[in-house]
Amino acid sequence: MTRLDRLKALGQWIGIGSVVGVLCGAASALFLYLLGWATDFRNGHEFIIYALPIAGLAIGWIYERFGRSIEGGNNLIIDTIHDEGPQIPLRMAPMVLIGSVLTHLFGGSAGREGVAVQMGASLADVLSHRLKLTSSVRRQILAAGVASGIGSIFGTPIAGAVFGMEFITLGNMTYGALVPALVASVIGDMTTRALGIHRTVFPTPMHLDLTLLLLLKWLLFAIAMAATSIGFIELTHRIKKIFEKNSVRLPIRMFIGGILLIALWKLVGTSDYLGLGVPGILRAFHDPQLPIYAFAAKLVFTAVTIGAGYLGGEVTPLFFIGAALGNVMARLLGVPLDLGAGIGLAAVFAASANTPLALSIMAMELLGAPMFPHVVIVCVLAYLLSGHRSIYPSQRVIHSKSGKRLQNPTAMRDLSKK
């Protein structure tokens, strides 16, 4: 490739990546605005939580009637990137946005990354088909859409770019998408900020020197984070399988899930584990009186919500689970609370999504440079210790976590059957 060809390719990626970034950033801004409204309304009118089963029944019916082609969610996007499937329907963006806002409005414990990823990918795929791009370029544009969704929703453009390349295949970074993913993620973040959206500001821990004793503590941290990640994945998948085994229709599944969530809400006697749980995440950074069971409670609330079919994703609840667990572990091991909570915030999701690099970078973008190298160590160890599991069963495995190369890329869901 000549220098002129490289310049042309760079210009193409900057142009297309910028368009993807603007589209995804604007979509994320709209979603975050509506999500803030839904959360504020629910907090001021908690009686609305009693309507969660009815809301689930309605959302489930709409998805069953009009959303068959997009019910795979994030897994559909991964499969499309690998298998060159048909265009991801544009209706995925508005349907997942509305469904997620309703989930949060009525008290479901869900996140926002699923919405960001799916809106980003569907908008990017529409663009790739309008421009009649080749299949290889289309895959790169889809990765850029994912990157822009993550970067714009969390305000972490570098982590978004790395996530867009890392979450698709375990053991093989998709560097061909690096430039469009980086451009789209940066422009997406800038667009969301330009539209007046403000993200959560986290405290920055003090610098802590790495010592041999601290390394041993981080190993214990990683074991706890990996075990919690395994528990969340297995419980969520088990709930889904129980419904599927008994052929429970989606509306009924969500209705039952809503009833279970109301029962859990009344059992614990607090609304702390409903919705995103951002106040609980922030509390984990400074409160030594945080209940030691807080991480487990949020895990169960989220597993029931996602397992029953409600929309929204898992990331922010996993941040809560990790930060709360990090708070407990920090108290047990004599580590600063804010550092322990910050590492936990990143490590549980890193292990659950098999994205240790992206989450290490995200922790530093959210919490500052003092997180390095501690968060990297714990994220990588938790990732290795969690085994071949994922909140995204469609993730392909090329190199196993033991270092063995597979003959053919294998979906995580199929690997578990071997």
C-alpha positions in Angstrom: 0.0 0.0 0.0 1.4 3.4 -1.0 1.5 6.5 1.2 -1.4 7.9 -0.9 -3.5 4.8 -0.4 -2.9 5.0 3.4 -3.9 8.7 3.4 -7.1 7.8 1.4 -7.9 5.0 3.9 -7.3 7.3 6.8 -9.6 9.9 5.3 -12.3 7.3 4.7 -12.1 6.1 8.3 -12.1 9.6 9.7 -15.2 10.5 7.6 -17.2 7.4 8.2 -16.1 7.1 11.9 -17.2 10.7 12.5 -20.6 10.1 11.0 -21.0 7.0 13.2 -19.8 9.0 16.2 -22.3 11.8 15.7 -25.2 9.4 15.2 -24.3 7.2 18.2 -23.5 10.2 20.4 -26.8 11.8 19.7 -28.6 8.6 20.4 -26.8 8.1 23.7 -27.6 11.7 24.7 -31.3 11.1 24.1 -31.2 7.8 26.0 -29.3 9.3 29.0 -31.7 12.2 29.1 -34.7 9.9 29.2 -33.0 7.6 31.6 -32.4 10.5 34.0 -36.1 11.5 33.7 -37.3 7.9 34.3 -35.0 7.5 37.4 -36.1 10.8 38.9 -39.8 10.1 38.3 -39.5 6.6 39.9 -37.6 8.0 42.9 -40.4 10.5 43.5 -43.3 8.1 42.9 -42.3 4.7 44.2 -45.8 3.4 43.9 -45.1 3.0 40.2 -42.9 0.0 41.0 -46.0 -2.1 41.7 -46.8 -1.8 38.0 -43.5 -3.4 36.9 -45.2 -6.8 36.1 -47.8 -5.0 33.8 -45.0 -3.0 32.2 -43.1 -6.3 31.6 -46.2 -7.9 30.1 -46.6 -5.0 27.7 -42.9 -4.8 26.7 -42.7 -8.6 26.3 -45.8 -8.5 24.0 -44.3 -5.7 21.8 -41.0 -7.6 21.5 -42.7 -10.9 20.8 -44.9 -9.2 18.1 -42.4 -6.9 16.5 -38.9 -7.7 17.8 -38.3 -11.3 16.8 -35.4 -10.4 14.4 -33.6 -8.3 17.1 -34.2 -10.4 20.3 -30.6 -11.6 20.3 -29.5 -8.1 21.4 -25.7 -7.9 21.9 -25.3 -11.5 20.9 -27.0 -10.7 17.5 -24.4 -8.0 16.9 -21.5 -10.4 17.6 -23.0 -13.1 15.4 -23.5 -10.6 12.6 -19.9 -9.4 12.8 -18.6 -12.9 12.6 -21.1 -14.5 10.2 -21.9 -11.6 7.9 -25.6 -11.8 8.7 -28.3 -9.6 7.2 -28.6 -6.0 8.1 -29.3 -5.3 11.7 -32.8 -3.8 11.6 -32.9 0.0 12.3 -35.9 -0.6 14.6 -33.5 -2.1 17.1 -32.4 1.4 18.2 -35.8 2.8 19.1 -37.2 -0.5 20.5 -34.3 -1.1 22.8 -34.3 2.6 23.9 -38.0 2.6 24.8 -37.9 -0.8 26.3 -34.9 0.1 28.5 -36.4 3.4 29.7 -39.6 1.6 30.7 -37.6 -1.0 32.5 -35.9 1.7 34.6 -39.0 3.7 35.0 -40.8 0.8 36.7 -37.8 -0.3 38.8 -36.0 -3.1 36.9 -32.4 -3.5 37.9 -30.6 -3.1 34.6 -27.8 -1.1 33.0 -27.3 1.0 29.9 -24.5 -0.5 28.0 -26.8 -2.9 26.2 -28.8 0.0 24.8 -25.7 1.9 23.8 -24.1 -1.1 22.0 -27.3 -2.1 20.2 -28.2 1.5 19.1 -24.7 2.1 18.0 -24.5 -1.1 16.0 -27.9 -0.8 14.3 -27.2 2.9 13.3 -23.7 1.9 12.0 -25.1 -1.0 10.0 -27.7 1.2 8.4 -24.9 3.5 7.3 -22.7 0.7 6.0 -25.6 -0.6 3.8 -26.5 2.9 2.6 -22.8 3.3 1.5 -22.7 -0.2 0.1 -19.5 -1.0 1.9 -17.8 -4.4 1.5 -18.3 -7.1 4.1 -14.9 -6.5 5.7 -15.4 -2.8 6.0 -18.9 -3.4 7.3 -17.5 -5.5 10.2 -15.2 -2.7 11.1 -18.0 -0.1 11.0 -20.1 -2.4 13.3 -17.2 -2.5 15.7 -17.0 1.3 15.5 -20.7 1.6 16.3 -20.2 -0.6 19.4 -17.2 1.5 20.4 -19.0 4.8 20.0 -22.0 3.5 22.0 -19.8 2.6 25.0 -17.6 5.6 24.7 -20.5 8.0 24.5 -22.7 6.4 27.2 -19.9 6.3 29.9 -17.7 9.2 28.7 -14.8 6.9 28.2 -13.8 7.2 24.5 -10.5 5.3 24.7 -12.1 2.4 26.7 -14.9 2.4 24.2 -12.5 2.0 21.3 -10.7 -0.9 22.9 -14.0 -2.5 24.0 -15.3 -2.4 20.4 -12.3 -4.5 19.4 -11.9 -6.7 22.4 -15.4 -8.0 23.2 -16.0 -9.6 19.8 -13.4 -12.4 20.1 -11.7 -13.8 23.1 -8.0 -14.1 22.4 -7.8 -11.9 19.3 -8.0 -8.1 19.2 -9.7 -6.8 16.0 -7.1 -4.2 15.2 -8.5 -3.7 11.7 -11.2 -1.6 13.3 -8.8 0.4 15.5 -9.0 3.7 13.6 -12.8 3.8 12.9 -13.5 2.6 16.4 -11.3 5.3 17.9 -12.7 8.1 15.8 -16.3 7.0 16.3 -15.8 6.7 20.1 -14.1 10.1 20.5 -16.6 11.9 18.3 -19.5 10.1 20.0 -18.3 11.2 23.4 -17.8 14.8 22.2 -21.3 14.8 20.7 -23.0 13.6 23.8 -21.2 16.2 25.9 -22.0 18.9 23.3 -25.7 18.1 23.8 -25.4 19.0 27.5 -25.2 15.5 29.0 -23.2 15.2 32.2 -22.0 11.8 33.4 -21.3 10.6 37.0 -18.1 12.0 38.5 -16.2 9.4 40.5 -13.6 10.2 43.2 -9.9 9.8 42.4 -8.1 7.5 44.8 -4.7 8.5 46.2 -1.6 6.9 44.8 -0.5 3.6 46.4 2.8 1.9 45.8 2.8 -1.7 44.6 4.3 -4.1 47.2 4.5 -7.9 47.5 1.9 -7.8 50.3 -0.4 -5.7 48.1 0.0 -8.1 45.2 -1.2 -10.9 47.5 -4.2 -8.8 48.4 -5.0 -8.2 44.8 -4.9 -11.9 44.2 -7.6 -12.3 46.9 -9.5 -9.5 45.3 -9.3 -11.2 41.9 -10.6 -14.5 43.3 -13.6 -12.8 44.9 -14.3 -10.8 41.7 -14.1 -13.9 39.5 -16.3 -15.9 41.8 -18.9 -13.2 41.9 -18.8 -12.9 38.1 -19.3 -16.6 37.8 -22.2 -16.4 40.2 -23.9 -13.7 38.2 -23.4 -15.3 34.8 -24.6 -18.7 36.0 -27.6 -17.4 37.9 -28.7 -15.2 35.0 -28.3 -18.0 32.5 -30.1 -20.5 34.8 -33.1 -18.2 35.1 -33.3 -17.9 31.3 -33.0 -21.7 30.9 -35.8 -22.4 33.4 -38.2 -20.1 31.4 -37.0 -21.6 28.1 -37.2 -25.2 29.2 -40.8 -24.6 30.3 -41.6 -22.7 27.0 -42.8 -19.7 28.9 -43.6 -16.9 26.5 -41.7 -13.6 26.8 -44.6 -11.5 28.1 -45.4 -14.1 30.8 -41.7 -14.4 31.6 -41.4 -10.7 32.2 -44.6 -10.6 34.2 -43.3 -13.3 36.5 -40.0 -11.6 36.8 -41.7 -8.3 37.7 -43.6 -10.1 40.5 -40.3 -11.6 41.8 -38.6 -8.2 41.8 -41.4 -6.6 43.8 -41.2 -9.5 46.3 -37.4 -8.9 46.6 -37.9 -5.2 46.9 -40.3 -5.6 49.8 -38.1 -8.3 51.4 -35.0 -6.1 51.6 -37.0 -3.0 52.5 -35.1 -0.5 50.4 -35.1 0.8 46.8 -31.3 0.8 46.7 -31.1 -2.2 44.4 -33.6 -1.0 41.8 -32.6 0.8 38.6 -29.0 1.6 37.8 -27.9 1.9 41.4 -25.5 4.9 40.8 -26.0 6.2 44.4 -24.9 2.8 45.7 -21.8 2.8 43.5 -20.8 6.2 44.8 -21.5 5.1 48.4 -19.1 2.2 48.0 -16.2 4.6 47.6 -16.5 6.2 51.0 -18.9 4.4 53.4 -17.4 1.7 55.7 -21.0 0.9 56.9 -22.1 -0.3 53.5 -24.0 -3.6 54.1 -21.7 -6.5 53.4 -24.6 -8.2 51.5 -25.1 -5.2 49.1 -23.2 -6.8 46.2 -25.2 -10.0 46.6 -28.5 -8.2 46.7 -27.8 -6.2 43.6 -26.6 -9.4 41.9 -29.9 -11.2 42.5 -32.0 -8.2 41.5 -30.1 -7.9 38.3 -30.0 -11.6 37.5 -33.8 -11.8 37.9 -34.3 -8.6 35.7 -32.1 -9.7 32.9 -33.0 -13.4 33.1 -36.7 -12.6 32.8 -36.1 -10.6 29.6 -36.1 -7.0 30.7 -34.0 -4.6 28.7 -31.0 -2.4 29.5 -27.9 -4.5 29.9 -25.7 -5.5 32.8 -22.8 -3.1 33.0 -23.9 -0.5 35.5 -25.4 -3.1 37.9 -22.1 -5.0 37.5 -20.3 -1.7 38.5 -22.5 -1.7 41.6 -21.8 -5.3 42.4 -18.1 -4.9 41.9 -17.8 -1.6 43.8 -19.8 -2.9 46.7 -17.7 -6.1 46.8 -14.5 -4.1 46.5 -15.7 -2.0 49.5 -16.1 -5.2 51.6 -12.8 -6.7 50.5 -11.0 -3.4 51.2 -12.3 -3.3 54.7 -11.2 -6.9 55.2 -7.8 -6.5 53.8 -6.9 -3.0 54.9 -6.9 -1.4 51.5 -8.2 2.2 50.9 -12.0 2.1 50.3 -12.0 4.2 47.2 -9.2 2.2 45.6 -10.9 -1.1 46.5 -14.3 0.0 45.2 -12.8 1.4 42.0 -10.9 -1.9 41.2 -14.0 -3.9 42.0 -16.1 -1.7 39.8 -13.9 -2.6 36.8 -12.9 -6.2 37.6 -16.4 -7.8 37.9 -17.4 -6.5 34.5 -14.0 -7.3 33.0 -14.4 -10.9 34.1 -18.1 -11.1 33.0 -17.5 -9.7 29.5 -13.9 -11.0 29.0 -12.6 -7.4 28.4 -9.8 -6.8 30.9 -8.0 -4.3 28.8 -11.0 -2.1 28.0 -12.1 -2.1 31.7 -8.6 -1.3 33.0 -8.6 1.7 30.7 -12.1 2.6 31.6 -11.2 2.6 35.3 -8.4 5.0 34.6 -10.6 7.3 32.5 -13.3 7.4 35.2 -11.1 7.4 38.3 -7.7 8.7 37.3 -4.1 7.4 36.9 -3.7 6.2 40.5 -5.7 3.2 39.5 -2.7 2.0 37.5 -1.3 -0.7 37.8 -3.6 -2.1 40.4 -6.7 -2.3 38.3 -4.9 -4.0 35.4 -3.5 -6.7 37.7 -6.9 -7.5 39.3 -8.8 -7.3 36.0 -6.5 -9.7 34.2 -6.4 -12.2 37.1 -10.2 -12.1 37.5 -10.6 -12.6 33.7 -8.4 -15.6 33.8 -10.0 -17.1 36.9 -13.6 -16.7 35.6 -13.1 -19.5 33.0 -14.9 -19.7 29.7 -18.1 -17.9 30.6 -19.6 -14.6 29.4 -22.6 -12.4 29.7 -22.3 -12.5 25.8 -22.5 -16.2 24.9 -21.9 -15.4 21.2 -18.3 -14.2 21.9 -16.0 -16.3 19.8 -13.0 -18.0 21.3 -9.8 -18.3 19.2 -7.2 -18.7 22.0 -8.5 -20.3 25.2 -7.5 -18.7 28.5 -5.0 -21.5 29.0 -3.2 -20.3 25.8 -4.3 -23.1 23.5 -5.4 -22.1 20.0 -8.7 -23.6 18.8 -8.8 -25.0 15.3 -11.9 -22.8 14.5 -13.4 -19.8 16.2 -16.0 -21.2 18.6 -18.9 -19.4 20.2 -18.7 -19.3 24.0 -22.1 -21.0 24.2 -20.9 -23.9 22.1 -17.6 -24.2 23.9 -19.4 -24.9 27.1 -21.0 -27.9 25.5 -17.7 -29.6 24.6 
